[in-house]
Amino acid sequence: MTERVPHLGPAAPPDLQAVAPESPDPIDLSDAFRGREILLTGVTGFLGKVALVMLLDRYPEIGRVHLLVRPRAGGSAEDRFFGKVASAPPFRPLQDKYGEGLGRFLREKCTPIAGDVAEPLLGLSEEQVRKLTGKLACVVNCAGLVTFNPSLELAISVNTEGARNAAELCKRTGATLVHVSTCFVAGTRRGPVFEGRRGSAPPRCAASSPKAGTPRTRRRSASPPGASASCGSRRS
Ligand SMILES: NC(=O)c1ccc[n+]([C@@H]2O[C@H](COP(=O)([O-])OP(=O)(O)OC[C@H]3O[C@@H](n4cnc5c(N)ncnc54)[C@H](OP(=O)(O)O)[C@@H]3O)[C@@H](O)[C@H]2O)c1
């Protein structure tokens, strides 16, 4: 008699059934994040802000999020985060949830630290690395250079060396690395380039502007009425 194997079902060939894993329990993320410390880079950017807000909104039991921020003309890491980033629109769900208590909640959970991903160990001092060692569960590297034509030197220092520096910090502290990679490869084609089969537009996307792109993209933009105009229009 064939035993029913979860996920594969009774129709799975016997050799596959033999190696099919037991149905795993779903991971309890609240439990996984409870009390853990994370270091997040790129929080002044688009993706980093959203990542931080989602983490804090969904898993408020998280221990602490160390935010690596470059000190710039806008101020120190602390000034930039609490003065500017924390009041940005992506924080709306947290503002709705905590109201006037949001500042206190953020100071309880977030520690801005000055750093630069282009520096060895992200610019942290030996003392800072020592303090994080054994405590840091994960480094989430959302820092990146997304301009299209940076100097090669700058692009390599942030997007390549930055990933390597984050990995080195993980090695030193025992943390896991989550690296958010650069996302677009479009060759020399102009205008919106969609994922999937070459030349096929996804069902709900159309070219964003009839002025942009080659005649081929322009033809595509004439198709589905009411289709979203935003797909593929952002730089990353
Ligand atoms: N946006 C998307 O939809 C998307 C999708 C997939 C993948 N990604 C990838 O996610 C990453 C971030 O994209 P994004 O859209 O959030 O870009 P973004 O808005 O331009 O933000 C870039 C972030 O990286 C930081 N950064 C740049 N150089 C740094 C350095 N040397 N040291 C420390 N921080 C540095 C910036 O800090 P400053 O404020 O100090 O400049 C900023 O916080 C990129 O690798 C991108 O390719 C983005």
The ligand as an SDF file (V2000), in Angstrom:
LIG
                    3D

 48 52  0  0  0  0  0  0  0  0999 V2000
   13.5940   49.8960   -4.3120 N   0  0  0  0  0  0  0  0  0  0  0  0
   13.2780   48.6900   -4.7680 C   0  0  0  0  0  0  0  0  0  0  0  0
   12.1700   48.4250   -5.2300 O   0  0  0  0  0  0  0  0  0  0  0  0
   14.3120   47.5800   -4.7150 C   0  0  0  0  0  0  0  0  0  0  0  0
   13.9480   46.3000   -5.1240 C   0  0  0  0  0  0  0  0  0  0  0  0
   14.9010   45.2750   -5.0570 C   0  0  0  0  0  0  0  0  0  0  0  0
   16.1750   45.5440   -4.6150 C   0  0  0  0  0  0  0  0  0  0  0  0
   16.5050   46.8060   -4.2470 N   0  0  0  0  0  0  0  0  0  0  0  0
   17.8620   47.0300   -3.7700 C   0  0  0  0  0  0  0  0  0  0  0  0
   17.7960   47.4840   -2.4160 O   0  0  0  0  0  0  0  0  0  0  0  0
   18.8900   48.3580   -2.1610 C   0  0  0  0  0  0  0  0  0  0  0  0
   18.3400   49.7040   -1.6450 C   0  0  0  0  0  0  0  0  0  0  0  0
   17.4950   50.2640   -2.6370 O   0  0  0  0  0  0  0  0  0  0  0  0
   16.5990   51.5630   -2.3480 P   0  0  0  0  0  0  0  0  0  0  0  0
   15.5930   51.6570   -3.4130 O   0  0  0  0  0  0  0  0  0  0  0  0
   16.1420   51.5530   -0.9170 O   0  0  0  0  0  0  0  0  0  0  0  0
   17.6940   52.7150   -2.5770 O   0  0  0  0  0  0  0  0  0  0  0  0
   17.7330   54.1840   -1.9490 P   0  0  0  0  0  0  0  0  0  0  0  0
   16.3770   54.6740   -1.6230 O   0  0  0  0  0  0  0  0  0  0  0  0
   18.6030   55.0120   -2.8250 O   0  0  0  0  0  0  0  0  0  0  0  0
   18.5050   53.9500   -0.5520 O   0  0  0  0  0  0  0  0  0  0  0  0
   19.8480   53.6060   -0.5420 C   0  0  0  0  0  0  0  0  0  0  0  0
   20.2500   53.4520    0.9090 C   0  0  0  0  0  0  0  0  0  0  0  0
   21.6020   52.9850    0.9420 O   0  0  0  0  0  0  0  0  0  0  0  0
   22.3320   53.8380    1.8100 C   0  0  0  0  0  0  0  0  0  0  0  0
   23.7310   53.8870    1.4220 N   0  0  0  0  0  0  0  0  0  0  0  0
   24.2640   54.1640    0.2100 C   0  0  0  0  0  0  0  0  0  0  0  0
   25.5960   54.1180    0.2720 N   0  0  0  0  0  0  0  0  0  0  0  0
   25.9140   53.8230    1.5680 C   0  0  0  0  0  0  0  0  0  0  0  0
   27.1310   53.6500    2.2610 C   0  0  0  0  0  0  0  0  0  0  0  0
   28.3170   53.7780    1.6510 N   0  0  0  0  0  0  0  0  0  0  0  0
   27.0840   53.3300    3.5820 N   0  0  0  0  0  0  0  0  0  0  0  0
   25.9020   53.2160    4.2070 C   0  0  0  0  0  0  0  0  0  0  0  0
   24.7120   53.3830    3.6150 N   0  0  0  0  0  0  0  0  0  0  0  0
   24.7200   53.6810    2.3030 C   0  0  0  0  0  0  0  0  0  0  0  0
   21.6810   55.2110    1.6450 C   0  0  0  0  0  0  0  0  0  0  0  0
   22.0780   56.0090    2.7210 O   0  0  0  0  0  0  0  0  0  0  0  0
   22.2870   57.6280    2.5910 P   0  0  0  0  0  0  0  0  0  0  0  0
   20.9570   58.2050    2.9330 O   0  0  0  0  0  0  0  0  0  0  0  0
   23.3400   57.9090    3.5810 O   0  0  0  0  0  0  0  0  0  0  0  0
   22.6850   57.9080    1.1750 O   0  0  0  0  0  0  0  0  0  0  0  0
   20.2200   54.7860    1.6730 C   0  0  0  0  0  0  0  0  0  0  0  0
   19.8120   54.5440    2.9840 O   0  0  0  0  0  0  0  0  0  0  0  0
   19.6570   48.4910   -3.4840 C   0  0  0  0  0  0  0  0  0  0  0  0
   20.7190   47.5670   -3.4900 O   0  0  0  0  0  0  0  0  0  0  0  0
   18.6000   48.1240   -4.5200 C   0  0  0  0  0  0  0  0  0  0  0  0
   19.1680   47.6450   -5.7240 O   0  0  0  0  0  0  0  0  0  0  0  0
   15.6040   47.8290   -4.2810 C   0  0  0  0  0  0  0  0  0  0  0  0
  1  2  1  0
  2  3  2  0
  2  4  1  0
  4  5  1  0
  4 48  2  0
  5  6  2  0
  6  7  1  0
  7  8  2  0
  8  9  1  0
  8 48  1  0
  9 10  1  0
  9 46  1  0
 10 11  1  0
 11 12  1  0
 11 44  1  0
 12 13  1  0
 13 14  1  0
 14 15  2  0
 14 16  1  0
 14 17  1  0
 17 18  1  0
 18 19  2  0
 18 20  1  0
 18 21  1  0
 21 22  1  0
 22 23  1  0
 23 24  1  0
 23 42  1  0
 24 25  1  0
 25 26  1  0
 25 36  1  0
 26 27  1  0
 26 35  1  0
 27 28  2  0
 28 29  1  0
 29 30  1  0
 29 35  2  0
 30 31  1  0
 30 32  2  0
 32 33  1  0
 33 34  2  0
 34 35  1  0
 36 37  1  0
 36 42  1  0
 37 38  1  0
 38 39  2  0
 38 40  1  0
 38 41  1  0
 42 43  1  0
 44 45  1  0
 44 46  1  0
 46 47  1  0
M  CHG  2   8   1  16  -1
M  END
$$$$
